[in-house]
């Protein structure tokens, strides 16, 4: 009887080891399938890159796209930094990765890439996530998903992505994780962090979330819009008179302002701004693709989601 018990225990252990081995092999195969050998026009680099899709809802056919650029300096000791662009609707690959914190820049002739010496992957492993479905390369097979998406589903899909992505890249399961982003990621980042905290309370394999960070965050219509107008005035972009008229006329809590308020915004931007970039007022404005300079009409209004998307 004892011998039979020992045999059963040995068989159970063998099956368990086989299962673990197969799981690890499956993860390794998935990871390798996502490996990027080189991008078109890319200079030689010493860091690995991966990209691909993770299905977050099989019924709807929703899948989120990611691009991982690991650190060239001891990546196994570096944290995982997840980057989310805002919008809603802005691509993390097109903006965050290609224009802001990623390792590459596109050259002026659009014929190739060059290295960004200020890339964040010098100090962390960067995971650029396209979310929600419909943004960038992320997709859904259910058309209605593009019409009724919202912050809650975006957070839940992003959590599902992260859980499944960590299964694909198990070496990151115990790694420190930071969630970062800009603009409307002022909603995405803290809401995803909250979902992770809820998940961690009931999971045997909690995600090692260490912190969040958002730049130029969209958080609250009133303070965002009032702060924008105050910034214009305090940096001599608009006159005292126009500033007082905006303060007295506009209800910064509303998503749709009155016609009088909208007219004041237009006057400030068309007549008083001058030819400057409100996002970088101390630098020359960028050129259009035809070589002409941006005009003041290219400027975006403050955060009023009903009328103008923000990145």
TIPARO-614024 format. One record per atom (N, C-alpha, C, O, CB): residue in one letter; x, y, z. Coordinates in steps of 0.001 Angstrom, whole numbers, plus 500000, padded with zeros to 6 digits. Glycine has a CB too. Layout:
aXYZ/...
***
This chain:
x500834498792500000/x500000500000500000/x500864501252500000/x500606502213499275/x499059500009501216/x501920501210500854/x502827502357500927/x503517502581499597/x503721503715499164/x503867502156502031/x503882501454498945/x504547501571497652/x503629502224496620/x504070503049495819/x504999500194497161/x502332501842496648/x501370502436495714/x501230503940495950/x501152504725495005/x499998501753495851/x501201504327497227/x501095505759497567/x502313506520497068/x502195507613496515/x500944505950499093/x503486505927497271/x504718506573496808/x504729506710495291/x505157507729494749/x505946505779497270/x504248505664494613/x504201505708493144/x503261506809492670/x503579507557491745/x503753504347492572/x502074506901493328/x501113507952492962/x501701509339493192/x501508510249492385/x499812507796493767/x502425509493494310/x503057510785494594/x504098511136493535/x504190512283493097/x503710510768495983/x504878510139493129/x505895510368492104/x505254510741490769/x505739511624490061/x506775509122491936/x504148510050490432/x503442510359489184/x502890511786489228/x502982512529488251/x502295509344488939/x502311512157490385/x501752513504490534/x502837514563490377/x502640515577489706/x501064513653491901/x503993514313491010/x505102515262490904/x505599515363489471/x505919516451488992/x506250514851491828/x505663514224488787/x506125514222487397/x505171515001486503/x505597515767485639/x506271512786486882/x503852514792486724/x502856515518485934/x502927517015486203/x502789517828485289/x501449514998486238/x503145517373487480/x503254518788487836/x504464519418487161/x504372520509486600/x503350518956489360/x505600518722487218/x506810519236486576/x506620519352485070/x507102520299484450/x508007518333486887/x505916518385484483/x505648518426483046/x504770519615482701/x504986520286481692/x504983517126482582/x503759519877483563/x502864521014483334/x503633522328483410/x503476523205482560/x501714521011484359/x504475522452484453/x505268523675484612/x506208523854483432/x506364524959482911/x506068523640485928/x506839522751483013/x507763522814481887/x507052523238480611/x507557524067479854/x508440521466481682/x505861522657480375/x505095523013479179/x504646524467479223/x504660525161478205/x503881522097479032/x504237524935480434/x503795526322480580/x504937527281480289/x504768528272479579/x503244526569481991/x506113526970480852/x507269527828480619/x507673527809479154/x508051528835478587/x508442527393481494/x507589526618478544/x507921526515477128/x506958527294476266/x507353527926475285/x507936525074476696/x505662527245476645/x504642527996475900/x504891529491476012/x504795530215475021/x503231527655476414/x505215529967477238/x505503531386477445/x506714531819476641/x506715532877476012/x505729531678478928/x507755530980476669/x508975531311475933/x508710531388474439/x509259532246473748/x510067530280476216/x507861530484473938/x507534530491472507/x506742531735472140/x506984532343471098/x506742529233472127/x505787532120473001/x505000533333472746/x505893534567472762/x505778535447471909/x503876533479473789/x506783534615473748/x507696535759473845/x508577535843472606/x508755536919472034/x508570535654475112/x509120534718472198/x510023534710471051/x509294535104469773/x509873535738468891/x510659533333470887/x508018534724469676/x507229535088468497/x507020536595468404/x506796537130467318/x505877534379468526/x507095537282469547/x506896538736469578/x508199539519469426/x508181540749469375/x506222539133470872/x509310538822469355/x510603539515469292/x510739540295467983/x510379539799466916/x511762538507469432/x511262541515468077/x511551542348466907/x513034542208466590/x513882542541467418/x511162543855467156/x513344541721465406/x514754541603465032/x515337542978464728/x516453543290465143/x514919540669463814/x514581543797464004/x514994545176463721/x513837545896463058/x513059545288462323/x516269545220462817/x513724547179463312/x512723548010462650/x513302548562461350/x514522548668461225/x512259549166463579/x512466548913460387/x512979549494459135/x513784550768459405/x513308551678460083/x511815549802458169/x514991550823458875/x515823552009459037/x516379552201460424/x516819553297460772/x515053553199458669/x516365551147461226/x516800551255462621/x518317551160462737/x518928550319462077/x516141550165463470/x518942552010463568/x520371551833463838/x520598550597464700/x519660550068465296/x520955553082464531/x521818550149464761/x522141548979465570/x521966549308467048/x522425550349467520/x523581548496465288/x521294548408467778/x521061548628469208/x521452547379469987/x521601546293469427/x519578548996469478/x521611547560471286/x522005546441472147/x520855545953473013/x521026545018473794/x523171546846473031/x519674546576472886/x518554546183473741/x517516545394472945/x517286545688471772/x517903547424474380/x516884544389473573/x515830543613472914/x514535544424472800/x514261545305473615/x515568542306473684/x513748544102471768/x512440544714471571/x511418543620471271/x511735542603470655/x512482545764470423/x510194543854471718/x509109542916471464/x507841543711471177/x507657544807471705/x508904541946472670/x506981543162470351/x505674543778470130/x504686542708469702/x505066541657469186/x505757544906469066/x503416542995469924/x502399542027469541/x501063542364470162/x500856543462470679/x502818540628469940/x500159541399470103/x498800541574470602/x498532540661471789/x499048539546471868/x497786541304469493/x497719541158472703/x497216540351473809/x495693540473473790/x495152541574473895/x497823540814475199/x495013539350473656/x493550539352473644/x493028539588475050/x493418538900475993/x492999538022473078/x492141540569475185/x491591540895476503/x490121540512476616/x489569540487477716/x491757542380476788/x489481540213475482/x488092539759475495/x487864538897474260/x487765539409473145/x487094540968475532/x487782537580474467/x487654536655473339/x486298536778472659/x486210536655471437/x487865535223473807/x485240537021473431/x483895537099472860/x483792538262471877/x483280538108470767/x482844537251473974/x484283539424472297/x484220540608471441/x485367540660470441/x485319541417469472/x484227541861472289/x486393539857470677/x487563539913469808/x488372541177470024/x488902541754469074/x487143539818468363/x488470541616471300/x489263542808471605/x490690542395471934/x490924541492472738/x488640543607472782/x491635543071471298/x493050542783471532/x493821544090471583/x493599544983470766/x493624541849470429/x494724544198472542/x495521545408472715/x496945545172472233/x497526544108472448/x495519545856474189/x497489546185471578/x498835546114471011/x499839546738471975/x499544547733472636/x498891546823469638/x501019546145472045/x502068546681472907/x503398546708472159/x503588546014471161/x502193545846474199/x504304547526472670/x505690547562472188/x506584547673473416/x506519548660474148/x505936548765471181/x507406546675473637/x508330546650474770/x509735546939474279/x510243546246473397/x508279545288475503/x510368547961474845/x511782548234474571/x512521548102475899/x512376548932476796/x511995549672473923/x513308547050476000/x514007546803477253/x515219547722477382/x515665548332476410/x514438545333477347/x515727547803478581/x516869548674478841/x518152548044478301/x518332546830478396/x517003548957480351/x519044548858477737/x520336548324477290/x521293548090478456/x522352547483478289/x520977549275476286/x520912548576479641/x521791548486480807/x521161547614481886/x520282548069482618/x522094549888481365/x521602546375481986/x521119545438483015/x519594545425483104/x519042545783484144/x521711545803484379/x518909545025482047/x517441545071482045/x516800544240483151/x515712544573483619/x516924544600480718/x517457543166483574/x516869542309484608/x516787543002485965/x516040542568486841/x517674541030484742/x517553544078486139/x517528544808487409/x516682546074487331/x516548546794488320/x518941545166487831/x516112546346486161/x515356547582485965/x513856547332486126/x513381546232485847/x515650548176484576/x513110548341486573/x511653548198486711/x510962548184485348/x511567548486484320/x511083549336487572/x509693547829485370/x508844547890484182/x508017549167484263/x507268549368485219/x507921546621484067/x508154550026483264/x507392551270483206/x506385551166482062/x506763551006480902/x508336552506483014/x505109551258482401/x504032551202481410/x503658552626481036/x503405553457481908/x502789550419481955/x503622552907479733/x503281554250479261/x501930554235478550/x501672553392477690/x504379554792478317/x501064555195478932/x499747555347478320/x499594556779477823/x499705557723478606/x498615554986479328/x499343556947476536/x499002558280476044/x497528558563476302/x496761557663476645/x499323558411474536/x497146559815476135/x495788560220476476/x494874560335475282/x494735559393474502/x495815561515477190/x494249561488475137/x493316561734474041/x491977562242474563/x491780563445474733/x493111560459473221/x491048561296474820/x491172559861474548/x491329559584473052/x490701560238472220/x489949559112475092/x492162558622472730/x492314558212471346/x493696558390470771/x493899558142469583/x491372558947470526/x494664558815471583/x496017559028471070/x496864557766471240/x496792557081472260/x496685560220471787/x497655557484470229/x498474556276470199/x499724556420471061/x500448557410470957/x498868555946468767/x499971555433471908/x501188555435472721/x502423555166471873/x503525555586472227/x501085554395473833/x502244554470470758/x503366554211469853/x503700555460469045/x504870555814468894/x503041553036468907/x502669556128468527/x502892557299467677/x503402558499468463/x504223559266467960/x501612557669466960/x502923558666469692/x503301559839470481/x504378559504471516/x505529559920471380/x502072560420471180/x503999558753472547/x504939558487473632/x506223557842473168/x507313558271473546/x504299557618474655/x506098556799472338/x507284556064471905/x508071556810470841/x509300556856470899/x506888554705471381/x507376557397469868/x508053557946468690/x508418559424468804/x509295559901468084/x507190557755467495/x507750560153469706/x508013561588469792/x508484562046471164/x508958563173471309/x506784562341469423/x508361561188472176/x508617561675473530/x509683560864474265/x510831561302474338/x507337561658474326/x509343559708474804/x510264559036475727/x510876557756475172/x511675557114475854/x509550558720477000/x510517557371473948/x511001556122473377/x512441556199472903/x513029557280472880/x510127555717472240/x513022555053472521/x514443555004472159/x514766555528470769/x515933555773470462/x514925553611472261/x513743555706469911/x514008556114468531/x513293557409468179/x512258557752468751/x513588555017467568/x513877558115467219/x513251559258466574/x513286559028465065/x514178558352464552/x513968560595466964/x512312559592464364/x512271559497462904/x513049560675462326/x512834561817462732/x510793559483462372/x513949560408461384/x514756561504460844/x513920562418459939/x512792562084459576/x515957560944460064/x514484563561459584/x513727564594458881/x513216564144457521/x512172564609457063/x514577565815458711/x513939563248456878/x513515562776455559/x512577561578455649/x512132561054454628/x514727562413454723/x512275561144456881/x511411559980457117/x511959558718456463/x511205557811456112/x510005560254456598/x513279558667456303/x513904557516455649/x514499556526456641/x514975555460456249/x514980557985454702/x514474556872457919/x515061555976458902/x514911556511460311/x514239557516460541/x516517555746458594/x515541555832461242/x515452556173462655/x516828556530463201/x517855556115462664/x514843555013463455/x516824557303464272/x518066557539465004/x517762557438466496/x516606557537466909/x518688558938464643/x518796557244467294/x518610557001468719/x518303558294469473/x518872559350469195/x519851556338469304/x517397558179470426/x517078559271471337/x517902559070472603/x517637558155473384/x515539559329471655/x518889559918472802/x519794559715473940/x519118559973475282/x519658559627476333/x521004560616473804/x517926560588475243/x517198560858476483/x516088559836476747/x515232560057477603/x516605562255476436/x516101558737476025/x515049557733476182/x514984557203477605/x516005557024478270/x515272556582475215/x513765556959478055/x513567556420479401/x514050554976479517/x514225554475480627/x512098556502479784/x514267554301478388/x514724552918478524/x516188552844478955/x516729551753479135/x514533552170477209/x516824553995479118/x518155554006479728/x518093553615481203/x519076553141481773/x518796555391479581/x516926553818481812/x516800553544483250/x515655552586483575/x515454552242484739/x516596554842484004/x514904552151482561/x513764551260482816/x513435550480481557/x513872550834480462/x512524552061483295/x512661549416481720/x512113548672480590/x510760549289480249/x509861549319481089/x511980547135480916/x510614549779479021/x509436550560478641/x508415549707477905/x508726549062476904/x509842551745477774/x507192549717478419/x506089548998477791/x505054550024477334/x504333550594478153/x505456547950478774/x504985550256476020/x504016551190475455/x502745550413475118/x502780549452474349/x504592551913474184/x501630550836475699/x500361550126475526/x499366551000474776/x499128552148475152/x499781549704476891/x498783550445473708/x497748551126472934/x496389550760473530/x495933549625473395/x497823550739471413/x495747551718474185/x494471551443474832/x493601552681474809/x494130553789474899/x494680550962476273/x492272552543474689/x491479551316474581/x491507550737473167/x492165551281472279/x490039551587474996/x490786549626472964/x490686549024471637/x490152550054470652/x489191550768470940/x489776547770471663/x490788550122469486/x490448551139468496/x491495552225468413/x491512552998467455/x489112551749468814/x492372552295469407/x493457553276469418/x494712552639468832/x495072551517469190/x493725553800470861/x495374553358467932/x496605552844467351/x496375551517466659/x495476551390465828/x497671552696468415/x497192550520467004/x497077549195466397/x496123548272467156/x495857547161466696/x498440548553466316/x495609548699468293/x494677547859469048/x493328547815468331/x492924548787467694/x494508548388470500/x492638546682468441/x491419546518467647/x490353545739468406/x490615545134469446/x491736545813466335/x489156545773467860/x488052544943468323/x487280544459467109/x487209545147466091/x487124545723469304/x486705543276467222/x485874542736466142/x484402543081466330/x483565542703465510/x486039541227466057/x484084543796467406/x482706544216467663/x482633545731467499/x483157546481468323/x482230543778469097/x481987546165466440/x481983547588466086/x481433548466467196/x481893549594467375/x481176547805464831/x480456547969467942/x479849548786468996/x480849549147470083/x480650550125470805/x478666548055469611/x481936548363470212/x482960548680471213/x483581550050470969/x484047550705471901/x484051547611471210/x483584550475469711/x484195551755469376/x483296552927469749/x483744554072469798/x484522551806467896/x482018552632470013/x481054553686470324/x480738553778471810/x480410554856472306/x479780553457469555/x480833552664472524/x480426552683473931/x481581552400474891/x481362551989476030/x479329551673474157/x482803552621474427/x483938552441475333/x483921553533476399/x483272554564476223/x485280552464474551/x484617553313477483/x484665554293478568/x485834554005479482/x486560553029479292/x483356554292479367/x486013554863480479/x487162554728481375/x487161553404482130/x488213552789482308/x487183555873482362/x485984552961482576/x485925551736483374/x486368550526482555/x487192549730483007/x484503551516483911/x485812550392481337/x486196549246480516/x487657549351480089/x488354548342479989/x485289549141479283/x488111550567479838/x489518550760479486/x490419550255480604/x491414549578480344/x489808552244479196/x490076550580481846/x490881550129482989/x490837548611483129/x491862547980483384/x490389550788484286/x489653548026482963/x489522546574483101/x490265545845481988/x490922544833482233/x488046546170483096/x490161546362480758/x490886545745479637/x492397545867479829/x493146544941479519/x490471546396478300/x492836547009480339/x494273547206480560/x494787546269481645/x495901545754481548/x494566548668480942/x493976546047482680/x494360545091483719/x494442543682483142/x495395542950483409/x493359545131484890/x493438543304482347/x493444541976481729/x494660541816480821/x495288540758480785/x492146541742480927/x494981542881480092/x496188542859479263/x497418542575480113/x498223541706479776/x496356544191478515/x497563543303481210/x498766543186482028/x498896541790482633/x499991541230482683/x498754544235483135/x497775541229483093/x497802539877483663/x498272538872482615/x499140538041482883/x496403539480484199/x497688538957481422/x498040538011480355/x499446538275479814/x500162537344479444/x497017538095479212/x499832539547479773/x501181539879479291/x502243539330480243/x503284538841479803/x501344541411479140/x501980539410481534/x502929538872482514/x503031537353482406/x504081536781482700/x502511539269483935/x501958536701481990/x502038535259481731/x502947534979480534/x503643533964480495/x500630534673481480/x502930535883479569/x503776535727478387/x505231536069478700/x506151535498478115/x503262536611477245/x505429537002479625/x506775537424480026/x506938537187481536/x507001538146482306/x507024538937479664/x507007535935481957/x507005535629483395/x508186536214484164/x508115536348485386/x506992534148483587/x509268536564483475/x510412537142484190/x510082538509484783/x510823539020485623/x511610537265483253/x508967539102484345/x508554540403484880/x507532540285486007/x507090541304486538/x507982541253483772/x507152539078486377/x506051538915487331/x506333539512488706/x505412539989489369/x505735537461487485/x507574539495489137/x507900540067490443/x508610541410490333/x509080541964491327/x508760539105491225/x508679541920489115/x509393543173488878/x508583544367489387/x507352544337489375/x509701543339487380/x509269545407489827/x508581546642490192/x507911547239488956/x508515547320487886/x509568547659490825/x506651547657489122/x505871548204488012/x505470549640488331/x504982549937489421/x504614547333487735/x505684550526487360/x505241551912487458/x504348552209486255/x504670551827485130/x506462552901487520/x503231552886486493/x502318553257485408/x502446554757485184/x502294555545486118/x500830552856485738/x502725555148483948/x502945556555483638/x502154556942482390/x501682556082481646/x504451556842483438/x502020558237482179/x501329558710480990/x501177560208481019/x501772560891481852/x499971558052480861/x500371560719480096/x500180562162480018/x498747562488479617/x498032561652479064/x501169562785479021/x498350563710479905/x497072564267479495/x495901563416479994/x495729563280481205/x497019564393477978/x495084562833479091/x493920562071479553/x494329560810480313/x493484560155480923/x493037561694478368/x495601560469480282/x496081559395481156/x495956559792482623/x496154558964483512/x497543559045480826/x495626561061482878/x495247561472484226/x494025560724484721/x493781560651485926/x494986562962484266/x493246560159483784/x492162559235484128/x492650557788484031/x492430556989484941/x490941559456483200/x493315557460482915/x493719556072482682/x494635555530483776/x494422554425484275/x494414555958481345/x495650556305484149/x496686555801485061/x496139555488486455/x496306554362486923/x497815556815485174/x495490556444487141/x495005556107488492/x493899555059488488/x493779554283489436/x494501557353489183/x493080555028487420/x492009554029487388/x492568552623487162/x492062551657487732/x490993554373486291/x493605552505486337/x494261551205486180/x494946550806487481/x494886549645487884/x495286551242485020/x495595551760488137/x496257551465489411/x495249550958490440/x495537550035491202/x496978552717489948/x494076551564490454/x493039551124491401/x492596549696491100/x492423548894492018/x491825552072491351/x492411549374489817/x492006548019489456/x493082547000489833/x492770545880490237/x491706547938487956/x494344547395489701/x495436546505490107/x495387546258491609/x495588545130492061/x496804547101489708/x495122547299492378/x495054547151493835/x493897546238494242/x494035545433495163/x494900548525494506/x492759546362493557/x491622545473493828/x491998544037493469/x491713543104494220/x490361545923493029/x492639543871492316/x493074542541491868/x494063541926492855/x493980540736493162/x493713542627490469/x494993542732493350/x496032542220494248/x495467541674495559/x496046540768496159/x497033543315494548/x494338542227496000/x493754541786497268/x493266540345497217/x493204539675498248/x492609542693497650/x492918539863496030/x492362538514495927/x493241537561495120/x492895536393494944/x490994538576495304/x494374538056494633/x495232537231493788/x496369536605494585/x496916537220495500/x495796538059492644/x496715535374494224/x497871534718494820/x499175535204494187/x500262534960494710/x497751533204494674/x499049535893493060/x500223536404492356/x500021537901492082/x499789538298490941/x500467535616491020/x500108538724493129/x499850540155492964/x500873540833492057/x502030540421491974/x499842540835494315/x500417541873491387/x501292542687490543/x502044543662491448/x501442544315492300/x500473543453489433/x503341543757491263/x504192544542492161/x504166546027491776/x505176546598491365/x505643544008492129/x502987546631491921/x502819548046491578/x503500548914492632/x503192548821493820/x501314548414491458/x504435549766492179/x505197550599493107/x504817552073493043/x505035552804494009/x506662550453492829/x504248552526491912/x503912553938491847/x503308554326490514/x503325553551489558/x505128554768492111/x502768555552490461/x502194556101489236/x502720557516489029/x503161558177489969/x500639556094489293/x502665557967487775/x503108559321487455/x502383559777486194/x502290559028485221/x504662559383487266/x501867561012486210/x501180561565485044/x501661562988484818/x501731563782485756/x499636561527485228/x501991563311483572/x502387564667483216/x501249565401482530/x500525564821481720/x503616564647482315/x501090566686482858/x500048567512482240/x498702566799482293/x498001566685481287/x500415567849480779/x498359566324483477/x497237565397483629/x495878566074483482/x495653567163484011/x497314564722484972/x494980565418482759/x493567565783482761/x492934565096483960/x492889563868484028/x492851565375481413/x492452565882484894/x491875565302486102/x490475565818486385/x489581565045486730/x492761565585487282/x490281567142486236/x489018567765486603/x488796568964485690/x489663569832485584/x489007568190488107/x487636569018485027/x487377570078484053/x487577571473484631/x488210572323484005/x485973569951483521/x487041571710485820/x487094573056486384/x488537573514486585/x488926574576486099/x486338573105487714/x489320572725487291/x490687573140487597/x491583573106486359/x492483573935486223/x491273572249488685/x491344572159485466/x492146572097484243/x491912573325483371/x492864573945482898/x491822570823483454/x490649573676483158/x490330574797482275/x490672576144482904/x491221577025482243/x488860574764481905/x490343576298484181/x490704577533484878/x492223577688484922/x492749578785484737/x490119577543486309/x492917576586485168/x494375576638485219/x494994577013483890/x496010577708483850/x494920575318485667/x494389576557482793/x494908576893481469/x494794578387481199/x495747579023480749/x494163576106480389/x493619578939481477/x493405580373481252/x494332581200482148/x494888582206481708/x491926580750481518/x494494580778483393/x495387581488484314/x496833581414483839/x497589582376483975/x495269580910485730/x497210580269483281/x498558580119482718/x498766581103481569/x499797581771481499/x498787578669482228/x497782581191480666/x497897582147479557/x498156583555480085/x499053584258479618/x496618582131478692/x497350583948481066/x497443585319481593/x498757585543482345/x499410586570482158/x496254585613482523/x499145584591483191/x500352584770484004/x501623584735483168/x502682585151483637/x500421583700485074/x501530584236481917/x502687584209481025/x502551585232479895/x503200585125478855/x502868582808480440/x501688586230480130/x501552587365479203/x501138586941477796/x501506587586476814/x502858588126479129/x500372585855477704/x499874585409476406/x498551586082476057/x498191586184474884/x499708583891476395/x497823586542477081/x496578587270476869/x496579588499477777/x497333588570478747/x495333586361477150/x495733589448477451/x495691590713478193/x494933590563479506/x494193589600479707/x495045591808477341/x495130591531480394/x494380591555481651/x492876591608481375/x492088590935482039/x494809592762482516/x492494592409480393/x491076592579480079/x490449591263479622/x489380590882480098/x490896593650478998/x491116590572478697/x490574589306478190/x490526588259479293/x489579587477479377/x491415588790477011/x491545588248480133/x491568587296481253/x490369587515482171/x489687586559482538/x492883587432482055/x490108588762482542/x488985589047483426/x487652588695482771/x486735588211483435/x488996590514483831/x487550588941481465/x486320588589480756/x486102587074480753/x484980586603480938/x486364589121479313/x487171586322480542/x487062584859480572/x486649584373481956/x485784583506482082/x488395584209480161/x487270584933482996/x486957584526484366/x485502584839484708/x484826584042485358/x487898585225485362/x485029585996484270/x483672586428484616/x482595585770483757/x481434585710484161/x483567587926484485/x482968585277482575/x481970584790481620/x481862583270481584/x480764582732481440/x482297585296480245/x482977582582481711/x483000581132481470/x482706580339482742/x483151580693483834/x484359580713480904/x481953579268482573/x481718578306483649/x482614577109483365/x482253576236482576/x480191577885483748/x483762577063483995/x484782576086483634/x484402574650483989/x485120573712483644/x486071576437484306/x483275574480484677/x482831573122485008/x482062572474483862/x481947571250483800/x481964573145486255/x481542573289482966/x480698572769481891/x481543572163480782/x482653572621480509/x479805573875481326/x481006571126480147/x481690570560478989/x481436571406477753/x482304571514476887/x481236569117478747/x480254572010477660/x479960572893476533/x479735574295477066/x478790574544477815/x478720572397475728/x480613575210476672/x480532576578477155/x479510577383476348/x479045576954475292/x481909577245477090/x479180578548476871/x478271579456476174/x478954580022474932/x480180579996474818/x477813580602477110/x478152580529474010/x478710581129472792/x479604582318473125/x480619582545472466/x477583581570471847/x479220583079474157/x480020584240474555/x481396583800475047/x482409584415474713/x479296585048475651/x481424582738475837/x482702582223476334/x483557581699475187/x484756581970475129/x482470581112477370/x482941580946474273/x483678580414473130/x484267581544472291/x485383581429471783/x482766579532472266/x483519582631472148/x484013583777471377/x485232584399472049/x486167584833471377/x482907584832471211/x485215584439473374/x486363584981474101/x487592584091473936/x488706584588473769/x486026585140475586/x487386582776473982/x488499581856473726/x489091582112472336/x490306582213472170/x488028580382473849/x488210582212471358/x488671582419469984/x489426583733469853/x490458583799469186/x487489582395469011/x488907584783470494/x489581586082470432/x490974585994471060/x491948586498470500/x488738587164471147/x491057585355472217/x492349585233472900/x493364584523472017/x494514584951471923/x492188584479474226/x492946583448471376/x493878582639470597/x494174583258469238/x495298583161468744/x493325581242470413/x493181583890468632/x493367584448467291/x494036585821467312/x494813586156466417/x492032584547466587/x493727586611468340/x494166588002468335/x495303588300469312/x496041589267469116/x493009588885468650/x495457587497470347/x496407587868471397/x497578586897471573/x498643587299472042/x495681587985472688/x497400585655471212/x498473584681471430/x499752585044470684/x500848584969471239/x498013583302471005/x499604585434469435/x500773585538468580/x501143584165468046/x500483583172468350/x501954586160469343/x502191584114467256/x502595582866466604/x503512582072467530/x504721581992467312/x503304583154465253/x502912581485468571/x503686580700469530/x502983579372469781/x501796579209469498/x503878581479470860/x503735578447470310/x503212577135470672/x502857577172472152/x503745577320472991/x504245575993470360/x501585577042472486/x501173577169473881/x501726576054474759/x501740576187475983/x499667577183473973/x502187574946474150/x502752573851474935/x504249574025475176/x504829573321476003/x502496572530474239/x504875574953474466/x506302575224474648/x506537576672474242/x507088576948473177/x507205574232473803/x506117577587475097/x506036578996474711/x507407579642474540/x507503580714473943/x505245579762475741/x508463579020475044/x509792579619474954/x510590579118473757/x511731579533473555/x510560579344476217/x509999578229472963/x510689577680471793/x510006578152470515/x508820578481470540/x510719576133471848/x510733578193469398/x510098578555468125/x509018577538467775/x509166576355468082/x511150578638466988/x507933577976467138/x506899577014466736/x507434576051465686/x508325576401464911/x505659577747466194/x506895574845465661/x507326573848464680/x506818574227463295/x505875575005463156/x506824572439465070/x507454573668462281/x507025573913460913/x505994572888460477/x505999571750460947/x508218573895459968/x505110573297459576/x504231572349458908/x505050571522457925/x506201571849457638/x503068573080458185/x504455570457457413/x505180569574456500/x505591570285455214/x506548569872454559/x504330568365456167/x504866571363454842/x505221572094453623/x506247573193453883/x506583573966452985/x503976572699452999/x506742573257455121/x507765574238455456/x507223575507456066/x507988576288456632/x508536574578454249/x505904575741455970/x505317576938456567/x505221576769458074/x505266575652458587/x503924577227455966/x505090577877458772/x505035577830460222/x503609577610460688/x502654578004460018/x505603579112460827/x503474576970461854/x502157576855462460/x501621578250462746/x502373579140463142/x502210576004463755/x500341578435462548/x499720579708462902/x498979579546464215/x498836578439464733/x498761580196461786/x498511580664464745/x497777580606466002/x496487579800465865/x495943579328466864/x497462582012466489/x495991579638464626/x494771578851464435/x495024577366464673/x494078576591464817/x494215579065463026/x496301576961464716/x496619575560464963/x496538575209466439/x496565574032466798/x497997575239464437/x496437576224467302/x496425575967468732/x495149575248469148/x494098575392468523/x496572577271469505/x495270574476470213/x494111573766470733/x493538574503471930/x494261575160472679/x494481572329471117/x492244574387472096/x491588574980473252/x491896574152474490/x492402573036474376/x490064575086473029/x491597574684475674/x491796573891476892/x490926572644476884/x490214572375475917/x491491574731478137/x490992571895477963/x490315570607478046/x488805570762478026/x488179571004479058/x490740569872479298/x488228570620476842/x486778570561476723/x486487569412475778/x486413569618474566/x486158571928476205/x486316568187476310/x486259566977475496/x485199567000474407/x485307566265473426/x486021565810476371/x484164567842474567/x483101567846473563/x483568568389472233/x482979568081471196/x481929568651474050/x484629569203472244/x484967569897471010/x486338569562470452/x486502569472469235/x484884571348471231/x487321569377471314/x488687569234470829/x489386568104471562/x489452568133472791/x489465570545470999/x489919567094470848/x490676566042471530/x492011566571471994/x492562567491471389/x490878564834470614/x492540566000473062/x493858566386473544/x494713565154473650/x494202564060473892/x493775567112474900/x496004565310473474/x496888564145473414/x497317563696474788/x498064562726474915/x498106564448472577/
***
